[in-house]
């Protein structure tokens, strides 16, 4: 299951479905990196930035290359090419589309 979990987590990271996360509110006056933040301040996390931060990820702009090498992704003949314009709401959601996935044939040595 570790491989499956890694794939799911990587898909969630790359998809960036909730770029601004859940809003938070400070429960008391606090200081962060020299900035004074009063009690009751609305905190909006920018996950889009965190999920592609080069200091946190070995290859932040690459999507599981090994996954793409093991499978072949294709558009079914009777399907239209997808519209990649996101649907905005509480989350960023793709428009519905159809895609096929097949395990690649590996050459034996």
Backbone as XML, in Angstrom:
<?xml version="1.0"?>
<chain id="A" units="angstrom">
  <residue number="1" name="UNK">
    <atom name="N" x="0.796" y="-1.213" z="0.000"/>
    <atom name="CA" x="0.000" y="0.000" z="0.000"/>
    <atom name="C" x="0.841" y="1.282" z="0.000"/>
  </residue>
  <residue number="2" name="UNK">
    <atom name="N" x="2.115" y="1.268" z="0.396"/>
    <atom name="CA" x="2.887" y="2.520" z="0.383"/>
    <atom name="C" x="2.951" y="3.153" z="-1.014"/>
  </residue>
  <residue number="3" name="UNK">
    <atom name="N" x="3.080" y="2.330" z="-2.058"/>
    <atom name="CA" x="3.130" y="2.862" z="-3.420"/>
    <atom name="C" x="1.800" y="3.524" z="-3.782"/>
  </residue>
  <residue number="4" name="UNK">
    <atom name="N" x="0.707" y="2.871" z="-3.444"/>
    <atom name="CA" x="-0.619" y="3.422" z="-3.722"/>
    <atom name="C" x="-0.809" y="4.744" z="-2.979"/>
  </residue>
  <residue number="5" name="UNK">
    <atom name="N" x="-0.427" y="4.780" z="-1.716"/>
    <atom name="CA" x="-0.551" y="6.017" z="-0.938"/>
    <atom name="C" x="0.310" y="7.125" z="-1.537"/>
  </residue>
  <residue number="6" name="UNK">
    <atom name="N" x="1.511" y="6.782" z="-1.967"/>
    <atom name="CA" x="2.398" y="7.781" z="-2.569"/>
    <atom name="C" x="1.784" y="8.348" z="-3.845"/>
  </residue>
  <residue number="7" name="UNK">
    <atom name="N" x="1.187" y="7.492" z="-4.652"/>
    <atom name="CA" x="0.550" y="7.954" z="-5.888"/>
    <atom name="C" x="-0.628" y="8.876" z="-5.569"/>
  </residue>
  <residue number="8" name="UNK">
    <atom name="N" x="-1.461" y="8.482" z="-4.605"/>
    <atom name="CA" x="-2.610" y="9.314" z="-4.217"/>
    <atom name="C" x="-2.139" y="10.663" z="-3.695"/>
  </residue>
  <residue number="9" name="UNK">
    <atom name="N" x="-1.148" y="10.668" z="-2.819"/>
    <atom name="CA" x="-0.642" y="11.922" z="-2.264"/>
    <atom name="C" x="-0.044" y="12.809" z="-3.350"/>
  </residue>
  <residue number="10" name="UNK">
    <atom name="N" x="0.690" y="12.203" z="-4.270"/>
    <atom name="CA" x="1.287" y="12.982" z="-5.350"/>
    <atom name="C" x="0.210" y="13.563" z="-6.267"/>
  </residue>
  <residue number="11" name="UNK">
    <atom name="N" x="-0.832" y="12.791" z="-6.539"/>
    <atom name="CA" x="-1.950" y="13.302" z="-7.355"/>
    <atom name="C" x="-2.622" y="14.475" z="-6.653"/>
  </residue>
  <residue number="12" name="UNK">
    <atom name="N" x="-2.828" y="14.373" z="-5.360"/>
    <atom name="CA" x="-3.445" y="15.460" z="-4.609"/>
    <atom name="C" x="-2.547" y="16.696" z="-4.603"/>
  </residue>
  <residue number="13" name="UNK">
    <atom name="N" x="-1.237" y="16.484" z="-4.487"/>
    <atom name="CA" x="-0.294" y="17.614" z="-4.475"/>
    <atom name="C" x="-0.292" y="18.329" z="-5.824"/>
  </residue>
  <residue number="14" name="UNK">
    <atom name="N" x="-0.198" y="17.568" z="-6.887"/>
    <atom name="CA" x="-0.116" y="18.152" z="-8.221"/>
    <atom name="C" x="-1.450" y="18.766" z="-8.642"/>
  </residue>
  <residue number="15" name="UNK">
    <atom name="N" x="-2.569" y="18.124" z="-8.288"/>
    <atom name="CA" x="-3.888" y="18.633" z="-8.680"/>
    <atom name="C" x="-4.204" y="19.963" z="-8.015"/>
  </residue>
  <residue number="16" name="UNK">
    <atom name="N" x="-3.673" y="20.180" z="-6.804"/>
    <atom name="CA" x="-3.865" y="21.448" z="-6.113"/>
    <atom name="C" x="-5.352" y="21.814" z="-6.044"/>
  </residue>
  <residue number="17" name="UNK">
    <atom name="N" x="-6.167" y="20.894" z="-5.564"/>
    <atom name="CA" x="-7.620" y="21.081" z="-5.574"/>
    <atom name="C" x="-8.121" y="22.135" z="-4.589"/>
  </residue>
  <residue number="18" name="UNK">
    <atom name="N" x="-7.385" y="22.376" z="-3.533"/>
    <atom name="CA" x="-7.790" y="23.390" z="-2.551"/>
    <atom name="C" x="-6.611" y="24.347" z="-2.361"/>
  </residue>
  <residue number="19" name="UNK">
    <atom name="N" x="-6.377" y="25.266" z="-3.327"/>
    <atom name="CA" x="-5.172" y="26.095" z="-3.291"/>
    <atom name="C" x="-5.067" y="27.014" z="-2.078"/>
  </residue>
  <residue number="20" name="UNK">
    <atom name="N" x="-6.179" y="27.415" z="-1.505"/>
    <atom name="CA" x="-6.121" y="28.314" z="-0.348"/>
    <atom name="C" x="-6.495" y="27.617" z="0.955"/>
  </residue>
  <residue number="21" name="UNK">
    <atom name="N" x="-6.565" y="26.306" z="0.954"/>
    <atom name="CA" x="-6.817" y="25.519" z="2.153"/>
    <atom name="C" x="-8.096" y="25.966" z="2.863"/>
  </residue>
  <residue number="22" name="UNK">
    <atom name="N" x="-8.204" y="25.595" z="4.119"/>
    <atom name="CA" x="-9.324" y="25.994" z="4.974"/>
    <atom name="C" x="-8.857" y="27.211" z="5.752"/>
  </residue>
  <residue number="23" name="UNK">
    <atom name="N" x="-9.675" y="28.237" z="5.813"/>
    <atom name="CA" x="-9.288" y="29.443" z="6.532"/>
    <atom name="C" x="-9.197" y="29.150" z="8.028"/>
  </residue>
  <residue number="24" name="UNK">
    <atom name="N" x="-8.271" y="29.813" z="8.674"/>
    <atom name="CA" x="-8.074" y="29.673" z="10.112"/>
    <atom name="C" x="-8.167" y="31.057" z="10.749"/>
  </residue>
  <residue number="25" name="UNK">
    <atom name="N" x="-8.215" y="31.089" z="12.073"/>
    <atom name="CA" x="-8.291" y="32.342" z="12.806"/>
    <atom name="C" x="-7.402" y="32.209" z="14.046"/>
  </residue>
  <residue number="26" name="UNK">
    <atom name="N" x="-6.617" y="33.232" z="14.330"/>
    <atom name="CA" x="-5.741" y="33.167" z="15.507"/>
    <atom name="C" x="-6.579" y="33.210" z="16.788"/>
  </residue>
  <residue number="27" name="UNK">
    <atom name="N" x="-6.192" y="32.405" z="17.757"/>
    <atom name="CA" x="-6.946" y="32.331" z="19.008"/>
    <atom name="C" x="-6.373" y="33.244" z="20.088"/>
  </residue>
  <residue number="28" name="UNK">
    <atom name="N" x="-5.206" y="33.822" z="19.824"/>
    <atom name="CA" x="-4.598" y="34.761" z="20.778"/>
    <atom name="C" x="-3.594" y="35.636" z="20.028"/>
  </residue>
  <residue number="29" name="UNK">
    <atom name="N" x="-3.203" y="36.734" z="20.621"/>
    <atom name="CA" x="-2.161" y="37.573" z="20.039"/>
    <atom name="C" x="-0.892" y="36.734" z="19.932"/>
  </residue>
  <residue number="30" name="UNK">
    <atom name="N" x="-0.203" y="36.852" z="18.829"/>
    <atom name="CA" x="1.022" y="36.071" z="18.657"/>
    <atom name="C" x="1.997" y="36.821" z="17.768"/>
  </residue>
  <residue number="31" name="UNK">
    <atom name="N" x="3.201" y="36.322" z="17.702"/>
    <atom name="CA" x="4.222" y="36.910" z="16.844"/>
    <atom name="C" x="4.833" y="35.796" z="16.013"/>
  </residue>
  <residue number="32" name="UNK">
    <atom name="N" x="5.012" y="36.069" z="14.728"/>
    <atom name="CA" x="5.585" y="35.083" z="13.822"/>
    <atom name="C" x="6.602" y="35.775" z="12.924"/>
  </residue>
  <residue number="33" name="UNK">
    <atom name="N" x="7.824" y="35.319" z="13.008"/>
    <atom name="CA" x="8.919" y="35.870" z="12.197"/>
    <atom name="C" x="9.001" y="37.400" z="12.306"/>
  </residue>
  <residue number="34" name="UNK">
    <atom name="N" x="8.787" y="37.901" z="13.519"/>
    <atom name="CA" x="8.893" y="39.331" z="13.760"/>
    <atom name="C" x="7.620" y="40.118" z="13.492"/>
  </residue>
  <residue number="35" name="UNK">
    <atom name="N" x="6.588" y="39.466" z="12.988"/>
    <atom name="CA" x="5.322" y="40.132" z="12.710"/>
    <atom name="C" x="4.347" y="39.891" z="13.851"/>
  </residue>
  <residue number="36" name="UNK">
    <atom name="N" x="3.668" y="40.957" z="14.283"/>
    <atom name="CA" x="2.663" y="40.854" z="15.329"/>
    <atom name="C" x="1.316" y="40.509" z="14.681"/>
  </residue>
  <residue number="37" name="UNK">
    <atom name="N" x="0.697" y="39.437" z="15.159"/>
    <atom name="CA" x="-0.591" y="38.993" z="14.620"/>
    <atom name="C" x="-1.608" y="39.028" z="15.755"/>
  </residue>
  <residue number="38" name="UNK">
    <atom name="N" x="-2.572" y="39.953" z="15.690"/>
    <atom name="CA" x="-3.545" y="40.067" z="16.782"/>
    <atom name="C" x="-4.533" y="38.903" z="16.828"/>
  </residue>
  <residue number="39" name="UNK">
    <atom name="N" x="-5.086" y="38.677" z="17.994"/>
    <atom name="CA" x="-6.131" y="37.664" z="18.181"/>
    <atom name="C" x="-7.288" y="37.953" z="17.222"/>
  </residue>
  <residue number="40" name="UNK">
    <atom name="N" x="-7.845" y="36.896" z="16.620"/>
    <atom name="CA" x="-8.986" y="37.055" z="15.726"/>
    <atom name="C" x="-8.614" y="37.321" z="14.274"/>
  </residue>
  <residue number="41" name="UNK">
    <atom name="N" x="-7.317" y="37.328" z="13.953"/>
    <atom name="CA" x="-6.887" y="37.574" z="12.576"/>
    <atom name="C" x="-7.200" y="36.356" z="11.707"/>
  </residue>
  <residue number="42" name="UNK">
    <atom name="N" x="-7.783" y="36.605" z="10.542"/>
    <atom name="CA" x="-8.076" y="35.532" z="9.591"/>
    <atom name="C" x="-6.779" y="35.113" z="8.912"/>
  </residue>
  <residue number="43" name="UNK">
    <atom name="N" x="-6.480" y="33.824" z="8.938"/>
    <atom name="CA" x="-5.268" y="33.282" z="8.327"/>
    <atom name="C" x="-5.673" y="32.446" z="7.119"/>
  </residue>
  <residue number="44" name="UNK">
    <atom name="N" x="-5.141" y="32.821" z="5.950"/>
    <atom name="CA" x="-5.422" y="32.094" z="4.713"/>
    <atom name="C" x="-4.106" y="31.491" z="4.230"/>
  </residue>
  <residue number="45" name="UNK">
    <atom name="N" x="-4.024" y="30.176" z="4.243"/>
    <atom name="CA" x="-2.807" y="29.491" z="3.820"/>
    <atom name="C" x="-2.786" y="29.355" z="2.306"/>
  </residue>
  <residue number="46" name="UNK">
    <atom name="N" x="-1.642" y="29.625" z="1.704"/>
    <atom name="CA" x="-1.496" y="29.473" z="0.257"/>
    <atom name="C" x="-0.848" y="28.115" z="-0.023"/>
  </residue>
  <residue number="47" name="UNK">
    <atom name="N" x="-1.666" y="27.062" z="-0.095"/>
    <atom name="CA" x="-1.136" y="25.728" z="-0.344"/>
    <atom name="C" x="-0.531" y="25.590" z="-1.727"/>
  </residue>
  <residue number="48" name="UNK">
    <atom name="N" x="-1.005" y="26.383" z="-2.688"/>
    <atom name="CA" x="-0.447" y="26.320" z="-4.035"/>
    <atom name="C" x="1.044" y="26.604" z="-3.983"/>
  </residue>
  <residue number="49" name="UNK">
    <atom name="N" x="1.441" y="27.511" z="-3.140"/>
    <atom name="CA" x="2.858" y="27.840" z="-2.990"/>
    <atom name="C" x="3.611" y="26.719" z="-2.275"/>
  </residue>
  <residue number="50" name="UNK">
    <atom name="N" x="3.041" y="26.233" z="-1.188"/>
    <atom name="CA" x="3.692" y="25.194" z="-0.388"/>
    <atom name="C" x="3.873" y="23.889" z="-1.178"/>
  </residue>
  <residue number="51" name="UNK">
    <atom name="N" x="2.864" y="23.530" z="-1.976"/>
    <atom name="CA" x="2.905" y="22.253" z="-2.683"/>
    <atom name="C" x="3.861" y="22.239" z="-3.870"/>
  </residue>
  <residue number="52" name="UNK">
    <atom name="N" x="4.413" y="23.398" z="-4.222"/>
    <atom name="CA" x="5.410" y="23.425" z="-5.300"/>
    <atom name="C" x="6.705" y="24.087" z="-4.846"/>
  </residue>
  <residue number="53" name="UNK">
    <atom name="N" x="6.901" y="24.199" z="-3.557"/>
    <atom name="CA" x="8.083" y="24.829" z="-2.967"/>
    <atom name="C" x="9.325" y="23.976" z="-3.230"/>
  </residue>
  <residue number="54" name="UNK">
    <atom name="N" x="10.287" y="24.548" z="-3.940"/>
    <atom name="CA" x="11.484" y="23.790" z="-4.311"/>
    <atom name="C" x="12.305" y="23.352" z="-3.104"/>
  </residue>
  <residue number="55" name="UNK">
    <atom name="N" x="12.246" y="24.075" z="-2.006"/>
    <atom name="CA" x="12.993" y="23.697" z="-0.817"/>
    <atom name="C" x="12.386" y="22.515" z="-0.071"/>
  </residue>
  <residue number="56" name="UNK">
    <atom name="N" x="11.133" y="22.158" z="-0.382"/>
    <atom name="CA" x="10.438" y="21.085" z="0.318"/>
    <atom name="C" x="10.303" y="19.804" z="-0.488"/>
  </residue>
  <residue number="57" name="UNK">
    <atom name="N" x="10.440" y="19.898" z="-1.810"/>
    <atom name="CA" x="10.217" y="18.746" z="-2.680"/>
    <atom name="C" x="11.429" y="18.548" z="-3.570"/>
  </residue>
  <residue number="58" name="UNK">
    <atom name="N" x="11.839" y="17.306" z="-3.748"/>
    <atom name="CA" x="13.011" y="17.013" z="-4.564"/>
    <atom name="C" x="12.781" y="17.453" z="-6.012"/>
  </residue>
  <residue number="59" name="UNK">
    <atom name="N" x="11.633" y="17.110" z="-6.573"/>
    <atom name="CA" x="11.274" y="17.502" z="-7.939"/>
    <atom name="C" x="9.839" y="18.037" z="-7.928"/>
  </residue>
  <residue number="60" name="UNK">
    <atom name="N" x="9.633" y="19.279" z="-7.459"/>
    <atom name="CA" x="8.268" y="19.780" z="-7.261"/>
    <atom name="C" x="7.443" y="19.966" z="-8.530"/>
  </residue>
  <residue number="61" name="UNK">
    <atom name="N" x="8.093" y="20.061" z="-9.674"/>
    <atom name="CA" x="7.351" y="20.319" z="-10.906"/>
    <atom name="C" x="7.248" y="19.092" z="-11.797"/>
  </residue>
  <residue number="62" name="UNK">
    <atom name="N" x="7.628" y="17.939" z="-11.273"/>
    <atom name="CA" x="7.537" y="16.696" z="-12.031"/>
    <atom name="C" x="6.499" y="15.795" z="-11.383"/>
  </residue>
  <residue number="63" name="UNK">
    <atom name="N" x="5.676" y="15.177" z="-12.192"/>
    <atom name="CA" x="4.623" y="14.307" z="-11.673"/>
    <atom name="C" x="5.009" y="12.849" z="-11.858"/>
  </residue>
  <residue number="64" name="UNK">
    <atom name="N" x="5.290" y="12.177" z="-10.797"/>
    <atom name="CA" x="5.536" y="10.733" z="-10.746"/>
    <atom name="C" x="5.922" y="10.127" z="-12.095"/>
  </residue>
  <residue number="65" name="UNK">
    <atom name="N" x="7.116" y="10.429" z="-12.524"/>
    <atom name="CA" x="7.593" y="9.953" z="-13.827"/>
    <atom name="C" x="7.508" y="8.434" z="-13.920"/>
  </residue>
  <residue number="66" name="UNK">
    <atom name="N" x="7.769" y="7.738" z="-12.830"/>
    <atom name="CA" x="7.705" y="6.269" z="-12.881"/>
    <atom name="C" x="6.294" y="5.785" z="-13.161"/>
  </residue>
  <residue number="67" name="UNK">
    <atom name="N" x="5.303" y="6.496" z="-12.646"/>
    <atom name="CA" x="3.913" y="6.127" z="-12.917"/>
    <atom name="C" x="3.629" y="6.259" z="-14.410"/>
  </residue>
  <residue number="68" name="UNK">
    <atom name="N" x="4.094" y="7.352" z="-14.983"/>
    <atom name="CA" x="3.849" y="7.588" z="-16.400"/>
    <atom name="C" x="4.609" y="6.600" z="-17.272"/>
  </residue>
  <residue number="69" name="UNK">
    <atom name="N" x="5.718" y="6.106" z="-16.796"/>
    <atom name="CA" x="6.492" y="5.120" z="-17.565"/>
    <atom name="C" x="5.849" y="3.734" z="-17.534"/>
  </residue>
  <residue number="70" name="UNK">
    <atom name="N" x="5.107" y="3.427" z="-16.505"/>
    <atom name="CA" x="4.520" y="2.093" z="-16.364"/>
    <atom name="C" x="3.153" y="1.964" z="-17.021"/>
  </residue>
  <residue number="71" name="UNK">
    <atom name="N" x="2.504" y="3.084" z="-17.276"/>
    <atom name="CA" x="1.161" y="3.049" z="-17.849"/>
    <atom name="C" x="1.087" y="3.908" z="-19.097"/>
  </residue>
  <residue number="72" name="UNK">
    <atom name="N" x="0.168" y="3.578" z="-19.960"/>
    <atom name="CA" x="-0.094" y="4.371" z="-21.154"/>
    <atom name="C" x="-1.467" y="5.001" z="-20.985"/>
  </residue>
  <residue number="73" name="UNK">
    <atom name="N" x="-1.526" y="6.313" z="-21.063"/>
    <atom name="CA" x="-2.775" y="7.055" z="-20.928"/>
    <atom name="C" x="-3.225" y="7.471" z="-22.326"/>
  </residue>
  <residue number="74" name="UNK">
    <atom name="N" x="-4.514" y="7.349" z="-22.608"/>
    <atom name="CA" x="-5.006" y="7.687" z="-23.943"/>
    <atom name="C" x="-6.447" y="8.173" z="-23.865"/>
  </residue>
  <residue number="75" name="UNK">
    <atom name="N" x="-6.843" y="8.925" z="-24.895"/>
    <atom name="CA" x="-8.232" y="9.359" z="-25.013"/>
    <atom name="C" x="-8.971" y="8.282" z="-25.792"/>
  </residue>
  <residue number="76" name="UNK">
    <atom name="N" x="-10.077" y="7.772" z="-25.289"/>
    <atom name="CA" x="-10.869" y="6.812" z="-26.058"/>
    <atom name="C" x="-11.313" y="7.453" z="-27.384"/>
  </residue>
  <residue number="77" name="UNK">
    <atom name="N" x="-11.445" y="6.620" z="-28.407"/>
    <atom name="CA" x="-11.796" y="7.134" z="-29.737"/>
    <atom name="C" x="-13.112" y="7.907" z="-29.747"/>
  </residue>
  <residue number="78" name="UNK">
    <atom name="N" x="-14.060" y="7.491" z="-28.916"/>
    <atom name="CA" x="-15.369" y="8.158" z="-28.910"/>
    <atom name="C" x="-15.441" y="9.320" z="-27.909"/>
  </residue>
  <residue number="79" name="UNK">
    <atom name="N" x="-14.308" y="9.705" z="-27.321"/>
    <atom name="CA" x="-14.292" y="10.787" z="-26.335"/>
    <atom name="C" x="-13.686" y="12.051" z="-26.942"/>
  </residue>
  <residue number="80" name="UNK">
    <atom name="N" x="-14.226" y="13.179" z="-26.521"/>
    <atom name="CA" x="-13.640" y="14.453" z="-26.931"/>
    <atom name="C" x="-12.414" y="14.739" z="-26.075"/>
  </residue>
  <residue number="81" name="UNK">
    <atom name="N" x="-11.528" y="15.577" z="-26.591"/>
    <atom name="CA" x="-10.381" y="15.988" z="-25.796"/>
    <atom name="C" x="-10.905" y="16.834" z="-24.629"/>
  </residue>
  <residue number="82" name="UNK">
    <atom name="N" x="-10.347" y="16.676" z="-23.434"/>
    <atom name="CA" x="-10.901" y="17.380" z="-22.270"/>
    <atom name="C" x="-10.650" y="18.886" z="-22.306"/>
  </residue>
  <residue number="83" name="UNK">
    <atom name="N" x="-11.541" y="19.615" z="-21.655"/>
    <atom name="CA" x="-11.397" y="21.046" z="-21.453"/>
    <atom name="C" x="-10.713" y="21.216" z="-20.100"/>
  </residue>
  <residue number="84" name="UNK">
    <atom name="N" x="-9.494" y="21.740" z="-20.091"/>
    <atom name="CA" x="-8.716" y="21.840" z="-18.855"/>
    <atom name="C" x="-8.998" y="23.102" z="-18.053"/>
  </residue>
  <residue number="85" name="UNK">
    <atom name="N" x="-9.990" y="23.875" z="-18.449"/>
    <atom name="CA" x="-10.366" y="25.054" z="-17.681"/>
    <atom name="C" x="-10.982" y="24.587" z="-16.362"/>
  </residue>
  <residue number="86" name="UNK">
    <atom name="N" x="-10.405" y="25.007" z="-15.208"/>
    <atom name="CA" x="-10.950" y="24.527" z="-13.935"/>
    <atom name="C" x="-12.315" y="25.124" z="-13.628"/>
  </residue>
  <residue number="87" name="UNK">
    <atom name="N" x="-13.092" y="24.381" z="-12.859"/>
    <atom name="CA" x="-14.373" y="24.863" z="-12.348"/>
    <atom name="C" x="-14.077" y="25.408" z="-10.950"/>
  </residue>
  <residue number="88" name="UNK">
    <atom name="N" x="-14.290" y="26.703" z="-10.754"/>
    <atom name="CA" x="-13.966" y="27.330" z="-9.481"/>
    <atom name="C" x="-15.110" y="27.175" z="-8.485"/>
  </residue>
  <residue number="89" name="UNK">
    <atom name="N" x="-14.751" y="26.939" z="-7.253"/>
    <atom name="CA" x="-15.699" y="26.805" z="-6.165"/>
    <atom name="C" x="-14.886" y="26.739" z="-4.887"/>
  </residue>
  <residue number="90" name="UNK">
    <atom name="N" x="-15.340" y="25.985" z="-3.917"/>
    <atom name="CA" x="-14.543" y="25.792" z="-2.708"/>
    <atom name="C" x="-13.257" y="25.071" z="-3.074"/>
  </residue>
  <residue number="91" name="UNK">
    <atom name="N" x="-13.342" y="24.197" z="-4.067"/>
    <atom name="CA" x="-12.158" y="23.524" z="-4.589"/>
    <atom name="C" x="-12.048" y="23.816" z="-6.080"/>
  </residue>
  <residue number="92" name="UNK">
    <atom name="N" x="-10.851" y="23.599" z="-6.639"/>
    <atom name="CA" x="-10.678" y="23.669" z="-8.087"/>
    <atom name="C" x="-10.972" y="22.281" z="-8.621"/>
  </residue>
  <residue number="93" name="UNK">
    <atom name="N" x="-11.947" y="22.179" z="-9.494"/>
    <atom name="CA" x="-12.387" y="20.879" z="-9.982"/>
    <atom name="C" x="-12.261" y="20.826" z="-11.491"/>
  </residue>
  <residue number="94" name="UNK">
    <atom name="N" x="-11.758" y="19.727" z="-12.028"/>
    <atom name="CA" x="-11.728" y="19.629" z="-13.491"/>
    <atom name="C" x="-13.118" y="19.333" z="-14.033"/>
  </residue>
  <residue number="95" name="UNK">
    <atom name="N" x="-13.332" y="19.706" z="-15.279"/>
    <atom name="CA" x="-14.587" y="19.344" z="-15.935"/>
    <atom name="C" x="-14.549" y="17.852" z="-16.229"/>
  </residue>
  <residue number="96" name="UNK">
    <atom name="N" x="-15.690" y="17.176" z="-16.276"/>
    <atom name="CA" x="-15.699" y="15.728" z="-16.534"/>
    <atom name="C" x="-15.065" y="15.387" z="-17.889"/>
  </residue>
  <residue number="97" name="UNK">
    <atom name="N" x="-14.334" y="14.286" z="-17.915"/>
    <atom name="CA" x="-13.744" y="13.795" z="-19.153"/>
    <atom name="C" x="-13.505" y="12.295" z="-19.021"/>
  </residue>
  <residue number="98" name="UNK">
    <atom name="N" x="-13.226" y="11.660" z="-20.137"/>
    <atom name="CA" x="-12.933" y="10.218" z="-20.135"/>
    <atom name="C" x="-11.506" y="9.999" z="-20.588"/>
  </residue>
  <residue number="99" name="UNK">
    <atom name="N" x="-10.853" y="9.031" z="-19.958"/>
    <atom name="CA" x="-9.478" y="8.701" z="-20.305"/>
    <atom name="C" x="-9.281" y="7.205" z="-20.103"/>
  </residue>
  <residue number="100" name="UNK">
    <atom name="N" x="-8.456" y="6.599" z="-20.934"/>
    <atom name="CA" x="-8.122" y="5.192" z="-20.774"/>
    <atom name="C" x="-6.711" y="5.042" z="-20.228"/>
  </residue>
  <residue number="101" name="UNK">
    <atom name="N" x="-6.478" y="3.974" z="-19.475"/>
    <atom name="CA" x="-5.158" y="3.689" z="-18.916"/>
    <atom name="C" x="-4.858" y="2.220" z="-19.142"/>
  </residue>
  <residue number="102" name="UNK">
    <atom name="N" x="-3.696" y="1.941" z="-19.699"/>
    <atom name="CA" x="-3.272" y="0.556" z="-19.909"/>
    <atom name="C" x="-1.853" y="0.379" z="-19.398"/>
  </residue>
  <residue number="103" name="UNK">
    <atom name="N" x="-1.588" y="-0.794" z="-18.840"/>
    <atom name="CA" x="-0.248" y="-1.132" z="-18.407"/>
    <atom name="C" x="0.629" y="-1.280" z="-19.651"/>
  </residue>
  <residue number="104" name="UNK">
    <atom name="N" x="1.799" y="-0.654" z="-19.640"/>
    <atom name="CA" x="2.704" y="-0.758" z="-20.781"/>
    <atom name="C" x="3.295" y="-2.163" z="-20.841"/>
  </residue>
  <residue number="105" name="UNK">
    <atom name="N" x="3.543" y="-2.625" z="-22.029"/>
    <atom name="CA" x="4.215" y="-3.913" z="-22.217"/>
    <atom name="C" x="5.706" y="-3.685" z="-21.988"/>
  </residue>
  <residue number="106" name="UNK">
    <atom name="N" x="6.311" y="-4.511" z="-21.143"/>
    <atom name="CA" x="7.738" y="-4.363" z="-20.880"/>
    <atom name="C" x="8.509" y="-5.405" z="-21.679"/>
  </residue>
  <residue number="107" name="UNK">
    <atom name="N" x="9.630" y="-4.994" z="-22.178"/>
    <atom name="CA" x="10.466" y="-5.906" z="-22.951"/>
    <atom name="C" x="11.248" y="-6.805" z="-22.008"/>
  </residue>
  <residue number="108" name="UNK">
    <atom name="N" x="11.299" y="-8.074" z="-22.311"/>
    <atom name="CA" x="12.081" y="-8.986" z="-21.489"/>
    <atom name="C" x="13.490" y="-9.079" z="-22.063"/>
  </residue>
  <residue number="109" name="UNK">
    <atom name="N" x="14.437" y="-9.166" z="-21.185"/>
    <atom name="CA" x="15.852" y="-9.206" z="-21.620"/>
    <atom name="C" x="16.368" y="-10.618" z="-21.594"/>
  </residue>
</chain>
